[in-house]
Amino acid sequence: MVRTTGSSEATAGIILSRMPEYQHPAARFLRDLLRHRMALAGAVVTLFLMMLGLLAPWLATHDYARQNLLEAFKPPLAPGYLLGTDQIGRDIWSRLVYGLRTSLLVGFGVTLIALVAGTLIGTLAGYLGGWVDTVLSGAVEIVWGFPLILLAVILTGAMGPGLPPVVIAVGVINSAGFARIIRGEVLALQYREFVQAARAVGATDLIVILRHILPNAMAPTLVMGSYYVALAIIAEAGLSFIGLGAQPPLPSLGTMIADGRNYLLYDHWISTIPGVTIVLLVLGLNLLGDGLRDILDPRLRER
């Protein structure tokens, strides 16, 4: 009689060694983030710039609104001025950190408004269907078909200059993108087995949506959120550049670029420093978004 105990134990050991150990979702996400170089680079850049904006009152070395014509056009690393001064003697470093705060507040405020409104519209359209879907989807497609900046200029011009109109206008426009994503996810999820099982045991439509559909539709939505934060920052900078966004003396990256556009040949740092900052911030958010897509999408995740 052939003894197979040893080979069976070896086979079982191989199988057990290949079985993945259970990890908390947060721990697994952190592990995947640290392993994903692109996502990690984007997270580091974004977090660094966010901290500069959040700590602006403590990092600023001067009053961002203080003017001193005798100190105008100081180059970077001039005594007392880390990044130099602008055409009316204002400290660029202090204006930069406060401008970052302004851009980040607008970016996240716009995205929050767009996420809430888009989730509501997309959920109603996808779950209810019929004429509700037709009307809501038609409205979303109309908004989605127009250029963002054009509609933002029209709405902001109608409401008046300033940051609140910018946040409302760009948030309403960006909600169309979230609505499209959520509607598609709801259409794909509402006929899945776990949703049908919840209905079979008597769960109401509200419970089905809140407990079973939306939690499973949030992953792609959160990934897109990072892109929309970057898009909102670009839109705010563009509107501030033409005078419809942040109003003096409040600094904004867009207004800082506009302040130095007439001095690019000789004192370029007035515009290039905030311009490079916008590029780095948007690049970091996009790298983070691409990495989150790879991490959270099971079809793209590398095992």
C-alpha positions as CSV (number, residue, x, y, z in Angstrom):
1,M,0.0,0.0,0.0
2,V,1.4,3.4,-1.1
3,R,1.5,6.1,1.6
4,T,0.4,9.5,0.3
5,T,0.3,11.4,3.5
6,G,3.5,13.3,2.8
7,S,2.5,14.4,-0.7
8,S,-0.9,15.4,0.5
9,E,0.5,17.6,3.2
10,A,3.0,19.1,0.8
11,T,0.2,19.9,-1.7
12,A,-2.0,21.4,1.1
13,G,1.0,23.5,2.2
14,I,1.5,24.9,-1.3
15,I,-2.2,25.7,-1.6
16,L,-2.3,27.4,1.7
17,S,0.8,29.4,0.9
18,R,-0.8,30.7,-2.2
19,M,-4.0,31.7,-0.6
20,P,-4.1,35.5,0.1
21,E,-4.3,36.4,3.7
22,Y,-7.3,38.6,4.7
23,Q,-6.5,42.2,4.9
24,H,-8.7,45.1,6.0
25,P,-9.7,47.1,2.9
26,A,-8.0,50.2,4.2
27,A,-4.8,48.3,4.8
28,R,-5.0,46.8,1.4
29,F,-5.6,50.1,-0.2
30,L,-2.6,51.7,1.6
31,R,-0.4,48.7,0.5
32,D,-1.5,49.1,-3.1
33,L,-1.0,52.9,-3.0
34,L,2.6,52.5,-1.7
35,R,3.4,50.0,-4.4
36,H,2.0,52.1,-7.2
37,R,4.7,54.6,-8.1
38,M,2.5,56.9,-10.2
39,A,-0.2,57.1,-7.5
40,L,2.4,57.6,-4.8
41,A,4.2,60.4,-6.7
42,G,0.8,62.1,-7.3
43,A,-0.2,61.7,-3.6
44,V,3.1,63.2,-2.4
45,V,3.0,66.2,-4.8
46,T,-0.7,66.9,-4.0
47,L,-0.3,66.5,-0.3
48,F,2.7,68.7,-0.2
49,L,0.9,71.6,-2.0
50,M,-2.2,71.0,0.1
51,M,-0.1,71.4,3.2
52,L,1.4,74.7,1.9
53,G,-2.2,76.0,1.4
54,L,-3.5,74.8,4.7
55,L,-0.6,76.2,6.6
56,A,-0.6,79.5,4.7
57,P,-1.1,81.8,7.8
58,W,1.9,80.3,9.4
59,L,4.1,80.0,6.3
60,A,3.5,83.4,4.9
61,T,6.4,85.8,5.7
62,H,4.6,89.0,4.8
63,D,1.0,90.4,4.5
64,Y,0.0,89.2,1.1
65,A,-1.9,92.5,0.4
66,R,0.9,94.8,1.6
67,Q,2.2,97.0,-1.2
68,N,5.7,98.7,-1.3
69,L,6.7,100.3,-4.6
70,L,10.2,100.7,-3.4
71,E,10.5,96.9,-3.2
72,A,8.9,96.1,-6.6
73,F,10.4,93.6,-9.0
74,K,12.7,91.9,-6.5
75,P,14.0,88.7,-8.0
76,P,13.7,85.3,-6.2
77,L,16.1,84.8,-3.3
78,A,16.4,88.5,-2.8
79,P,17.1,89.5,0.9
80,G,13.8,89.1,2.8
81,Y,11.9,87.7,-0.2
82,L,12.1,84.0,-0.9
83,L,10.3,84.2,-4.3
84,G,10.8,87.9,-5.0
85,T,8.1,90.6,-5.3
86,D,5.6,91.6,-8.0
87,Q,5.1,94.9,-9.8
88,I,3.7,96.7,-6.8
89,G,6.1,95.2,-4.2
90,R,3.9,92.4,-2.8
91,D,5.7,89.3,-1.5
92,I,5.2,86.5,-4.1
93,W,5.8,83.6,-1.6
94,S,3.1,84.9,0.8
95,R,0.7,85.4,-2.1
96,L,1.5,81.9,-3.5
97,V,0.6,80.0,-0.4
98,Y,-2.6,81.9,0.1
99,G,-3.3,81.5,-3.6
100,L,-2.9,77.8,-3.2
101,R,-5.4,77.8,-0.4
102,T,-7.9,79.7,-2.6
103,S,-7.4,77.3,-5.5
104,L,-7.8,74.2,-3.3
105,L,-10.9,75.5,-1.5
106,V,-12.5,76.3,-4.9
107,G,-11.4,72.9,-6.3
108,F,-12.8,70.8,-3.5
109,G,-15.8,73.0,-3.0
110,V,-16.7,72.7,-6.7
111,T,-16.2,68.9,-6.6
112,L,-18.3,68.5,-3.5
113,I,-21.2,70.4,-5.1
114,A,-20.8,68.5,-8.4
115,L,-20.6,65.1,-6.6
116,V,-23.7,65.7,-4.5
117,A,-25.8,67.1,-7.4
118,G,-24.5,64.6,-9.9
119,T,-25.1,61.6,-7.6
120,L,-28.7,62.7,-7.0
121,I,-29.4,63.2,-10.7
122,G,-27.6,60.1,-11.9
123,T,-29.2,57.9,-9.3
124,L,-32.7,59.1,-10.0
125,A,-32.2,58.8,-13.8
126,G,-30.7,55.3,-13.6
127,Y,-32.9,53.8,-11.0
128,L,-36.3,55.2,-12.0
129,G,-35.8,55.1,-15.8
130,G,-38.7,55.9,-18.1
131,W,-39.5,59.6,-18.6
132,V,-37.5,60.6,-15.6
133,D,-34.4,59.2,-17.2
134,T,-35.2,60.8,-20.5
135,V,-35.7,64.3,-19.0
136,L,-32.7,64.2,-16.7
137,S,-30.3,62.6,-19.2
138,G,-31.4,65.1,-21.8
139,A,-30.6,68.0,-19.5
140,V,-27.3,66.5,-18.5
141,E,-26.3,65.9,-22.2
142,I,-27.2,69.6,-23.0
143,V,-24.9,70.8,-20.2
144,W,-22.2,68.3,-21.1
145,G,-22.2,69.4,-24.7
146,F,-21.0,73.0,-24.0
147,P,-17.4,74.0,-23.2
148,L,-16.8,74.3,-19.5
149,I,-15.2,77.7,-19.6
150,L,-17.8,79.2,-21.9
151,L,-20.7,78.2,-19.6
152,A,-18.7,79.2,-16.5
153,V,-18.1,82.6,-18.0
154,I,-21.8,83.0,-18.9
155,L,-23.0,81.9,-15.4
156,T,-20.4,83.8,-13.5
157,G,-21.0,86.9,-15.6
158,A,-24.7,86.7,-14.8
159,M,-24.2,86.2,-11.1
160,G,-21.3,88.7,-10.8
161,P,-17.6,88.3,-10.1
162,G,-16.2,86.6,-7.0
163,L,-15.4,83.1,-5.7
164,P,-19.0,82.0,-4.6
165,P,-20.4,82.5,-8.2
166,V,-17.4,80.6,-9.6
167,V,-17.9,77.7,-7.2
168,I,-21.6,77.5,-7.9
169,A,-21.2,77.9,-11.7
170,V,-18.4,75.4,-12.2
171,G,-20.0,73.0,-9.6
172,V,-23.3,72.9,-11.5
173,I,-21.5,72.3,-14.8
174,N,-19.2,69.5,-13.5
175,S,-22.2,67.8,-11.9
176,A,-23.1,66.6,-15.5
177,G,-20.0,64.5,-15.6
178,F,-20.7,62.8,-12.2
179,A,-24.4,62.3,-13.3
180,R,-23.3,60.4,-16.4
181,I,-20.9,58.1,-14.3
182,I,-23.4,57.4,-11.6
183,R,-26.3,56.7,-14.0
184,G,-24.2,54.1,-15.8
185,E,-23.1,52.5,-12.5
186,V,-26.7,52.4,-11.3
187,L,-28.0,50.8,-14.5
188,A,-25.3,48.1,-14.2
189,L,-25.9,47.4,-10.5
190,Q,-29.7,47.5,-10.1
191,Y,-30.2,44.0,-11.7
192,R,-27.3,42.3,-9.8
193,E,-28.1,39.4,-7.6
194,F,-27.4,41.1,-4.3
195,V,-29.8,44.0,-5.3
196,Q,-32.5,41.5,-6.3
197,A,-32.0,39.7,-3.0
198,A,-32.5,42.9,-1.0
199,R,-35.7,43.6,-2.9
200,A,-36.9,40.1,-2.3
201,V,-36.6,40.4,1.5
202,G,-38.7,43.6,1.4
203,A,-36.1,46.4,1.3
204,T,-37.5,49.7,0.2
205,D,-36.1,51.6,-2.8
206,L,-34.3,54.1,-0.6
207,I,-32.6,51.3,1.4
208,V,-31.6,49.5,-1.8
209,I,-30.1,52.7,-3.2
210,L,-28.3,53.8,0.0
211,R,-27.0,50.4,1.2
212,H,-26.4,48.4,-1.9
213,I,-26.1,50.5,-5.1
214,L,-24.4,53.7,-4.1
215,P,-21.6,52.1,-2.0
216,N,-20.7,49.9,-5.0
217,A,-20.9,52.9,-7.4
218,M,-18.6,55.2,-5.4
219,A,-15.2,53.8,-6.4
220,P,-15.2,55.1,-10.0
221,T,-16.9,58.3,-8.8
222,L,-14.1,59.0,-6.3
223,V,-11.5,58.3,-9.0
224,M,-13.1,60.8,-11.2
225,G,-13.3,63.2,-8.3
226,S,-9.6,63.8,-8.4
227,Y,-9.8,64.8,-12.1
228,Y,-12.6,67.1,-11.4
229,V,-10.7,68.9,-8.6
230,A,-7.9,69.5,-11.1
231,L,-10.4,70.7,-13.7
232,A,-12.1,73.0,-11.2
233,I,-8.7,74.5,-10.3
234,I,-7.9,75.2,-13.9
235,A,-11.4,76.8,-14.4
236,E,-11.0,79.0,-11.4
237,A,-7.5,80.1,-12.5
238,G,-8.9,80.9,-16.0
239,L,-11.8,82.9,-14.6
240,S,-9.6,84.7,-12.1
241,F,-7.2,85.5,-15.0
242,I,-9.9,87.4,-16.8
243,G,-11.2,89.1,-13.6
244,L,-14.3,87.0,-12.9
245,G,-12.8,84.9,-10.1
246,A,-11.0,86.0,-6.9
247,Q,-11.2,89.7,-6.4
248,P,-8.4,91.9,-5.0
249,P,-6.8,91.9,-2.5
250,L,-7.5,88.1,-2.2
251,P,-4.7,86.3,-4.1
252,S,-5.3,83.5,-6.6
253,L,-3.0,81.6,-8.8
254,G,-4.9,82.9,-11.8
255,T,-4.8,86.5,-10.7
256,M,-1.0,86.2,-10.0
257,I,-0.4,85.0,-13.5
258,A,-2.5,87.9,-14.9
259,D,-0.6,90.4,-12.7
260,G,2.7,89.4,-14.4
261,R,1.6,88.9,-18.0
262,N,2.9,92.3,-19.0
263,Y,6.4,91.7,-17.6
264,L,7.3,88.2,-19.0
265,L,10.3,89.4,-20.9
266,Y,12.1,90.9,-17.9
267,D,10.5,89.8,-14.7
268,H,8.9,86.5,-15.7
269,W,8.9,85.0,-12.2
270,I,5.7,87.0,-11.3
271,S,3.8,84.8,-13.7
272,T,5.9,81.7,-14.1
273,I,6.0,80.8,-10.4
274,P,2.2,80.5,-10.0
275,G,2.0,79.0,-13.4
276,V,4.4,76.2,-12.5
277,T,2.5,75.7,-9.3
278,I,-0.7,75.1,-11.2
279,V,1.1,72.7,-13.4
280,L,2.5,70.7,-10.5
281,L,-0.9,70.7,-8.7
282,V,-2.8,69.5,-11.7
283,L,-0.2,67.0,-12.6
284,G,-0.2,65.6,-9.0
285,L,-4.0,65.2,-9.0
286,N,-4.0,63.5,-12.4
287,L,-1.3,61.1,-11.4
288,L,-3.2,60.3,-8.2
289,G,-6.4,59.8,-10.2
290,D,-4.7,57.4,-12.7
291,G,-3.2,55.5,-9.8
292,L,-6.5,55.3,-7.9
293,R,-8.2,54.0,-11.1
294,D,-5.6,51.2,-11.3
295,I,-5.9,50.4,-7.6
296,L,-9.7,50.5,-7.2
297,D,-10.8,49.0,-10.5
298,P,-10.6,45.2,-10.1
299,R,-10.3,44.7,-13.9
300,L,-7.1,46.8,-13.9
301,R,-5.6,45.8,-10.6
302,E,-2.5,43.7,-10.9
303,R,-2.6,40.6,-8.8
